[in-house]
């Protein structure tokens, strides 16, 4: 939250990107899907409380190639990531 406080104080309007966890891996580790949903909701509520934009990719937990491994964005994830940044940039380009 320190990052968002600094952005707010400096009048910076960031795009926060919420990367999902690897669904199959977290299922294997018995990290409950409901707990993961609570985690994603907490992120969204926090970002929204600052009135910042969020690109929420939590629905991609099980999408093949969205993640390269258990934590790094894969080639498919980078496509979504880049599109979100491009849309944000052009929506704020004046």
Buried (B, 14 or more C-beta within 10 A) or exposed (E): EEEBEEBBEEEEEBBBBBBBBBBEBBBEEEEEEEEBEEBBEEBBEBBEEBEBBBBBBBEBBEBEEBBBEEEEBBEBBEEBBEEBEEEBEEEEEE
